[in-house]
Amino acid sequence: MTEITTGSPVIGGYAHAQALDILAASRPEAIKACAEDVLTDLGGVTVLANRTGLAMLPFVDTVRNTAFHLGEVLVAEAHIRVPDRGVEGYGAVTGRDLEHAMAIAVIDAAIAAGHRTDLVLEFLNAEQRRQEESDRERLRKVEATRVQMETF
């Protein structure tokens, strides 16, 4: 039996958590296509979990700087193992798109195995640029609604 790798891999300057953040916010069609490409020669995959459920949504009260649970949110999660490479992958997204969660898990396992890092890094860079542009556009729209009030 092979030993499972549990360290925090880094790919192209991305910390593991940062890569997962980008993957979770990626476009479902794009990440599913990337996962299909990665999966072709990754090896046999064992699915440990593939389900939807409710998770508590943490939030921080900015006045008191204390954490509390805002409520529950529906999440889809996937957990896989690639025995031939001795790695596991995990993915979770809000909503019920199990294929999106599975695609994240496949790419997470590929990162841990150092498999197809060129393809994964290209995908992460493209998605990060798209997400940053989307954030800038949203902030421009919010700024356009700002009202300047005079104080008497």
C-alpha positions as CSV (number, residue, x, y, z in Angstrom):
1,M,0.0,0.0,0.0
2,T,1.3,3.5,-0.8
3,E,1.4,6.3,1.7
4,I,-1.0,9.2,1.1
5,T,0.6,12.6,0.7
6,T,-0.9,15.2,3.0
7,G,1.5,18.2,2.7
8,S,0.5,21.6,1.2
9,P,1.7,21.6,-2.4
10,V,2.6,24.8,-4.1
11,I,2.2,25.2,-7.9
12,G,3.6,28.1,-9.8
13,G,3.7,30.4,-6.7
14,Y,0.2,29.5,-5.6
15,A,-0.2,28.2,-2.1
16,H,-2.5,25.2,-1.9
17,A,-5.4,27.2,-0.3
18,Q,-5.0,29.9,-2.9
19,A,-5.2,27.4,-5.7
20,L,-8.4,25.8,-4.2
21,D,-10.0,29.3,-3.8
22,I,-9.4,29.9,-7.5
23,L,-10.7,26.5,-8.5
24,A,-13.9,26.9,-6.3
25,A,-14.7,30.2,-8.0
26,S,-13.9,29.0,-11.5
27,R,-16.4,28.7,-14.3
28,P,-17.9,25.2,-14.1
29,E,-17.5,24.4,-17.9
30,A,-13.9,25.5,-17.9
31,I,-12.8,23.5,-14.9
32,K,-14.6,20.4,-16.0
33,A,-12.8,20.5,-19.3
34,C,-9.5,21.0,-17.6
35,A,-10.2,18.1,-15.2
36,E,-11.0,15.8,-18.2
37,D,-7.7,16.6,-19.7
38,V,-5.8,16.0,-16.4
39,L,-7.8,12.8,-15.8
40,T,-6.8,11.0,-19.0
41,D,-3.5,9.7,-17.7
42,L,-3.7,10.4,-13.9
43,G,-4.5,6.8,-13.1
44,G,-7.3,5.0,-11.4
45,V,-9.4,7.1,-9.1
46,T,-11.3,5.9,-6.0
47,V,-14.2,8.1,-5.0
48,L,-14.4,8.4,-1.2
49,A,-17.2,11.0,-1.1
50,N,-19.4,12.7,-3.7
51,R,-22.4,14.4,-2.0
52,T,-24.3,17.5,-1.2
53,G,-25.1,18.8,2.2
54,L,-25.5,21.8,4.4
55,A,-22.5,23.6,6.0
56,M,-22.4,26.4,8.5
57,L,-21.5,29.7,6.9
58,P,-19.0,31.6,9.2
59,F,-19.0,35.4,9.3
60,V,-17.0,37.9,11.3
61,D,-18.7,40.8,13.1
62,T,-16.5,43.7,12.1
63,V,-17.5,45.8,15.1
64,R,-16.7,43.3,17.8
65,N,-14.3,41.3,15.6
66,T,-15.9,38.0,16.6
67,A,-16.9,35.1,14.5
68,F,-20.4,33.7,14.3
69,H,-22.5,31.5,12.0
70,L,-24.6,33.5,9.6
71,G,-26.6,30.4,8.6
72,E,-26.4,27.3,6.5
73,V,-25.4,27.0,2.9
74,L,-25.8,24.1,0.5
75,V,-22.5,22.7,-0.7
76,A,-21.4,19.9,-3.1
77,E,-18.2,18.1,-2.1
78,A,-16.0,15.4,-3.6
79,H,-13.1,13.5,-2.0
80,I,-11.0,11.2,-4.2
81,R,-7.9,9.0,-3.9
82,V,-5.4,8.1,-6.6
83,P,-3.8,5.0,-5.2
84,D,-1.2,4.6,-8.0
85,R,0.2,8.1,-7.1
86,G,-0.4,8.0,-3.3
87,V,-2.4,11.2,-3.3
88,E,-5.9,12.5,-2.4
89,G,-7.9,15.4,-3.8
90,Y,-10.8,17.3,-2.3
91,G,-13.2,19.8,-3.8
92,A,-16.2,21.8,-2.5
93,V,-18.4,24.4,-4.0
94,T,-21.5,26.2,-3.0
95,G,-24.6,24.8,-4.6
96,R,-25.3,21.3,-5.9
97,D,-22.9,21.0,-8.8
98,L,-21.3,17.7,-7.9
99,E,-19.3,17.6,-11.2
100,H,-17.7,20.9,-10.4
101,A,-16.7,19.6,-6.9
102,M,-15.3,16.5,-8.5
103,A,-13.4,18.5,-11.1
104,I,-11.8,20.5,-8.2
105,A,-10.9,17.2,-6.5
106,V,-9.3,15.8,-9.6
107,I,-7.2,18.9,-10.1
108,D,-6.3,19.0,-6.4
109,A,-5.0,15.4,-6.7
110,A,-3.1,16.3,-9.8
111,I,-1.4,19.2,-8.0
112,A,-0.5,16.9,-5.1
113,A,1.0,14.4,-7.5
114,G,2.8,17.0,-9.6
115,H,0.8,15.7,-12.6
116,R,0.2,18.0,-15.7
117,T,1.4,21.0,-13.7
118,D,1.8,23.0,-16.9
119,L,-1.9,22.6,-17.8
120,V,-3.1,23.2,-14.3
121,L,-0.9,26.3,-13.9
122,E,-2.2,27.7,-17.2
123,F,-5.8,27.1,-16.0
124,L,-5.1,28.7,-12.6
125,N,-3.5,31.8,-14.2
126,A,-6.3,32.3,-16.7
127,E,-9.0,31.8,-14.1
128,Q,-7.3,34.2,-11.6
129,R,-7.1,36.9,-14.3
130,R,-10.8,36.4,-15.2
131,Q,-11.8,36.5,-11.5
132,E,-9.8,39.7,-10.9
133,E,-11.4,41.4,-13.9
134,S,-14.9,40.3,-12.8
135,D,-14.1,41.8,-9.3
136,R,-12.9,45.1,-10.9
137,E,-16.0,45.3,-13.0
138,R,-18.3,44.7,-10.0
139,L,-16.4,47.4,-8.0
140,R,-16.8,49.8,-10.9
141,K,-20.6,49.2,-10.9
142,V,-20.8,49.7,-7.2
143,E,-18.7,52.9,-7.3
144,A,-21.1,54.2,-10.0
145,T,-24.0,54.0,-7.5
146,R,-22.1,55.9,-4.7
147,V,-23.9,59.0,-3.5
148,Q,-22.0,62.0,-2.1
149,M,-23.9,63.4,0.8
150,E,-23.3,66.9,2.3
151,T,-23.2,67.2,6.0
152,F,-24.9,70.3,7.5
